[in-house]
């Protein structure tokens, strides 16, 4: 009898499944409910009126920084209203990258950063994240990601004022604050887009 009871107790314990950890979309909804919904709706309306409202989902477009925990900051953040429209050219560029299959826009990891968070996250004082013009993305680990992105940057970057930075081959930065490229040390010579000859000439 006691053996049967122990078996039933073990079965009950094994069936007690912990609640799944909320994903980023669920965490975003929780954050909205903490008094941010009206401001988020106003930002979304600005982007929608500019024709780019659905390029990057809002839960991804409001991601503050990869290091938000270490910086004791909210995971999500909204730019002030005067910076809302700054994101439009970047989203127009991302729409082209998304259409070409070069970017998964749900994988945005850092967008607008206020000065204190930008400093904590190691951002430059001239960071375009401060002006709501830049987005950092994660890339799937595919061998041709860098090659295809760099080809796009060379062909379309000058007209789009495209900045393309590589922190690693799978962690990138995109903005529309000037045609340029850089690598892990924030200099042009470490960009994954440059050929050895181009790097030697820098």
C-alpha positions in Angstrom: 0.0 0.0 0.0 2.8 2.4 1.0 4.6 1.6 -2.2 1.6 2.5 -4.3 1.2 5.8 -2.4 4.8 6.6 -3.1 4.4 5.9 -6.8 1.3 8.1 -7.0 3.1 10.9 -5.1 6.1 10.6 -7.6 3.7 10.7 -10.5 2.0 13.7 -9.2 5.3 15.5 -8.7 6.5 14.7 -12.2 3.2 16.1 -13.6 3.6 19.4 -11.7 5.0 21.4 -14.6 6.3 24.9 -13.9 4.7 27.7 -15.7 6.7 28.7 -18.8 8.9 31.8 -18.6 7.1 34.6 -20.4 8.6 35.4 -23.8 9.4 38.9 -25.0 6.0 39.5 -26.4 4.4 38.6 -23.2 6.8 40.7 -21.2 6.1 43.6 -23.5 2.3 43.3 -22.8 3.1 43.2 -19.0 5.2 46.4 -19.5 2.5 48.1 -21.4 0.1 47.5 -18.6 2.5 49.3 -16.2 1.4 52.7 -17.6 3.1 52.7 -21.0 0.3 51.9 -23.3 -0.8 55.5 -24.3 2.8 56.5 -25.1 3.4 53.3 -27.1 0.1 53.8 -29.0 1.2 57.4 -29.9 4.6 56.1 -31.2 2.9 53.3 -33.2 0.5 55.8 -34.7 3.4 58.0 -35.9 5.0 55.1 -37.6 1.8 53.8 -39.0 1.0 57.2 -40.6 4.4 57.1 -42.2 3.7 53.7 -43.8 6.2 51.8 -41.7 4.1 50.7 -38.8 4.4 47.0 -39.3 8.1 46.7 -40.3 9.4 45.9 -36.8 6.8 44.6 -34.3 6.4 47.0 -31.3 7.7 44.5 -28.8 11.0 44.4 -30.7 11.1 48.1 -31.6 11.0 49.1 -28.0 13.8 46.8 -26.8 16.2 49.0 -24.8 19.6 47.3 -24.7 21.1 43.9 -24.6 22.5 44.7 -21.2 19.3 46.1 -19.7 19.5 43.8 -16.7 23.1 44.7 -15.9 22.2 48.3 -16.3 19.2 48.1 -13.9 16.9 49.3 -16.7 13.6 48.2 -18.1 13.8 45.8 -21.0 11.5 48.0 -23.0 11.8 51.8 -23.6 10.1 54.5 -25.7 11.8 57.5 -27.3 10.4 60.9 -26.4 7.8 62.2 -28.9 10.2 64.6 -30.6 12.3 61.6 -31.7 9.5 59.4 -33.0 9.9 60.4 -36.7 13.7 59.8 -36.6 13.0 56.1 -36.9 11.1 56.3 -40.2 14.1 56.3 -42.6 15.6 53.4 -40.7 12.4 51.4 -40.9 12.1 52.2 -44.6 15.6 50.7 -45.1 14.7 47.7 -42.9 11.6 47.1 -45.0 13.9 46.5 -48.0 16.2 44.3 -46.0 13.2 42.3 -44.6 11.7 41.9 -48.1 15.0 40.6 -49.4 15.2 38.1 -46.5 18.3 39.6 -45.0 16.9 40.6 -41.6 14.4 39.0 -39.2 12.9 42.2 -37.7 11.6 40.3 -34.7 15.2 39.9 -33.6 15.8 43.6 -32.7 17.8 43.8 -29.5 18.5 47.5 -28.9 16.7 50.5 -30.3 16.3 53.8 -28.5 18.6 54.3 -25.5 18.5 57.3 -23.1 21.9 58.7 -22.2 22.3 56.8 -18.9 21.5 53.5 -20.5 23.6 54.2 -23.5 26.6 55.0 -21.3 26.1 51.8 -19.2 25.7 49.7 -22.4 29.0 51.0 -23.7 27.6 53.2 -26.4 29.4 56.1 -28.0 28.5 59.6 -27.0 27.6 60.0 -30.7 25.5 56.9 -30.8 22.5 57.0 -33.1 20.6 55.0 -30.5 20.4 58.3 -28.6 18.5 59.8 -31.5 16.2 56.9 -32.2 17.9 56.2 -35.6 19.5 52.9 -35.0 18.6 49.2 -34.3 20.9 46.4 -33.2 19.9 42.9 -34.4 20.8 39.3 -33.8 21.3 37.3 -37.0 20.7 33.6 -37.5 23.9 31.7 -37.7 24.0 31.3 -41.5 27.3 31.3 -43.4 26.1 33.8 -46.1 24.6 36.5 -43.8 27.6 38.7 -43.8 28.3 38.4 -47.5 24.7 39.3 -48.4 24.4 42.2 -46.0 27.7 43.6 -47.2 26.6 43.3 -50.8 23.4 45.2 -50.0 25.4 47.8 -48.1 27.7 48.4 -51.1 24.9 48.6 -53.6 22.2 50.4 -51.7 24.0 51.9 -48.7 25.1 55.2 -50.2 21.6 56.3 -51.3 20.0 55.1 -48.0 22.7 56.6 -45.8 23.2 53.2 -44.4 25.5 52.5 -41.4 26.3 48.9 -41.0 28.3 47.7 -37.9 29.4 44.2 -36.9 30.0 43.5 -33.3 30.2 39.9 -34.2 29.1 38.0 -37.4 25.7 37.5 -35.7 25.3 40.8 -33.8 24.9 43.9 -36.0 23.9 47.5 -36.0 21.9 49.3 -38.7 21.2 53.0 -38.9 20.5 55.7 -41.5 22.9 58.4 -40.2 25.5 58.1 -43.0 27.1 55.6 -45.3 29.8 53.9 -43.3 30.8 50.5 -41.8 32.7 49.3 -38.8 33.6 46.3 -36.8 34.1 45.0 -33.3 36.4 47.9 -32.2 34.1 50.5 -33.9 36.6 51.3 -36.5 36.3 50.8 -40.3 39.4 48.6 -40.5 37.7 45.8 -38.6 34.4 45.8 -40.7 33.5 42.4 -42.1 32.5 44.2 -45.3 36.0 45.3 -46.3 38.4 43.3 -48.4 41.9 42.8 -47.1 43.1 45.4 -49.7 40.5 47.9 -48.4 41.5 47.3 -44.8 45.2 47.8 -45.7 44.3 51.2 -47.3 42.4 52.5 -44.2 
